[in-house]
Amino acid sequence: MITLYDVASKYPRGQTWSPNVWRVRYILDFKGIPYTIVPVEYYDIESTLKGAGIGTTGRRNDGSDLYTVPAIVDPKTGAKVSDSIKIALYLEESYPDTPSLFPHNTSALHQAFFSNFYSSIAPIWVTIVPRIPLVLSERASVWFIDLRSKTLGKPLNQTDPVGEPRKELFRKTREVFATFDGFYEKNGGGQFIMGNTPGFADLMIAAAIQGLKVWGEDSSEWRDFCTWDRGRWTQLLEAVVRCTGDQNE
Ligand SMILES: N[C@@H](CCC(=O)N[C@@H](CS)C(=O)NCC(=O)O)C(=O)O
């Protein structure tokens, strides 16, 4: 069975806050591939992945190696893969008898669509990152605050925009979602970008929406977001949850 390394949190076992990990979970669930989750504290990610023989996904600002979750080990093929998009493509290729993420040969379109969506909403994560320590264990939260304050060049609790810049950020993010709502509107009916057929872009967007829940489901940000585009985004999330089912064991 596939092992999926996740970042440990205060969430109940089997749940995650990380949009990157949600991407892989939705894909495994959608394809019906069983997996087991190994939660790893933030400060242990590097040593755990190194120990499992999983490679880096990049470099930190200071030039040191960066190890990230999600990462998977697949005993069926011996593959060890990190980076959510690489994992997605690996699963698509290695499990050809499962539902395709790219029906009717739409790999390029799905990837381009999602890539555009993701880079367009990227500025909003500045409001999520300072809230991540709240969902981590105490030690991991200290570690995270220290690391992010160093990489961001100021204390993490001073990075969340306030006042007019915050309003402007939300206005712009809402416009991005409205643009993508316009694309979904042209799908000929159904909740997914290809109508009634779910695909890669829907799962990836749902994972991003999961990430926004780090605001807190009782927060004014999340409650407001749920009203955007006539509730399109929470409905998409529900539709993705319905078509995936949880294969985590
Ligand atoms: N591009 C990567 C990003 C993954 C990522 O940033 N993961 C975070 C957890 S959500 C991580 O492991 N960070 C480790 C660190 O910053 O030390 C992907 O899509 O998988």
The ligand as an ORCA input file, in Angstrom:
! r2SCAN-3c Opt
* xyz 0 1
  N       5.768     22.253     -4.363
  C       5.511     21.396     -3.241
  C       5.258     22.236     -2.009
  C       5.047     21.383     -0.787
  C       5.221     22.158      0.512
  O       5.606     23.333      0.523
  N       4.955     21.461      1.625
  C       5.148     22.025      2.946
  C       4.033     21.513      3.854
  S       2.456     22.053      3.303
  C       6.456     21.492      3.508
  O       6.663     20.305      3.529
  N       7.343     22.380      3.974
  C       8.554     21.957      4.603
  C       9.427     23.127      5.019
  O       9.111     24.257      4.673
  O      10.392     22.837      5.690
  C       4.326     20.473     -3.555
  O       3.458     20.873     -4.362
  O       4.278     19.359     -3.038
*
